[in-house]
């Protein structure tokens, strides 16, 4: 992700938080921090950032990158998908451990 797109995304998030505050509490955080004249510039930058972030919907490179992480990994040498699973033993009978008055193993043999 390019630096411009990261900055644009950050400004869009700031704008979304500001709109949330306006909608919930009628409090304009950007105007409170930057004043009247500079807040117009911030609003303009947030609007331009929104237009830049529209390109996320049409960018195939980002979609290809996300698919890369969900596809199975193959060993380059053998072309086989590695299996990292391990099994050590059967699950312990915890019910018998925590409730020794009930003996489930005797009932299973009958």
N, C-alpha and C positions, 0 to 999 in steps of 0.2 A: 504494500500500500504506500503510495507516494506521500510525501510530507504535506503537499497541498490538500490531498484528500483527508488526511488525518486532522488537519486544522479545520477543514470544512465540517467534518463530522463532529468535532468538539464544539464548534459554533452552533451547529444544529441542536446538539444536546443542551447547550446553554439556553438557546431560544426556546426549546421545549420545556425546560424547567421554568423559565420566565413566564411562558404562557400558562403553565400549570398554576403558578403562584397568582397570576392575574385572575384566572378562572376561579380558583378556590377562595382567595383572600382579598381580591382586588388590590394587590400589591405588586407594583412594577419594580422588580429588583434592579433591572438595568438602568432605569431612569433614576432610581434612588442612589445608585453607586456613581453613575457617570454624568448625571445632570441632563438638561434638555438638549443642548447642541450635540454633545458627543454621543448621546443615546441614539440619535437618528443615524449616525454613522454605524454604530453597533447593529442596529436593526437592518441597515442596508447590507452589512457584511453577513448577517445571519440569513437574509433572503438569498444572497448570492451563493452562500454555502448550501442552502437547500437545493438550488439549481444544480450545483456540482454533485451533490449526493444523489440526485435523480439518475446520474450515470451508473449508480450501483445496480439499478434494475436491469440495465442493458449490457453490463460488462460480463462477457463470457469468461475472461481470465480469472475473475474471482470465483465463479462457479466451478471452473476446472480445478482450482486450488482446493476448494472444499471437498470435491469428489475424491481427490487424491488421498485424503486422510481416512475416508470411509471404505476405500477399496482394499481388498486383502493384499497383504504384503507377501511377495514371493521372494524366495532366496534366489539371488541372481545366478549363483553357481549351478544349482540343481533345478530351479524352477518349481520348487515345492513350497507350499505354505507351511511355515514352521508351527509346531504345536507346543505351546509353553505351559499347558495344563499339567498339574501333578495330582496324583491321588496317593495318599499315604496309607489309609486303612478305612474300614467301615466306620460309619458314624457311631459314636458311643451311645449306649442306652441310658440317656440322662433321666428318663422317667423312673427307671429302677434305682438310679443313684440318688435322686432327690425324694423318692417315695418308696423306701425299702419294704413297706408293709405289703405292697402289691408286687406279686411275682409274675411278670409276663412271660418269662421263659418256660415256666411249668405249664402254662395254658397253651402255648404254641406246640408243645410235644404231643398233646392229647389228640 
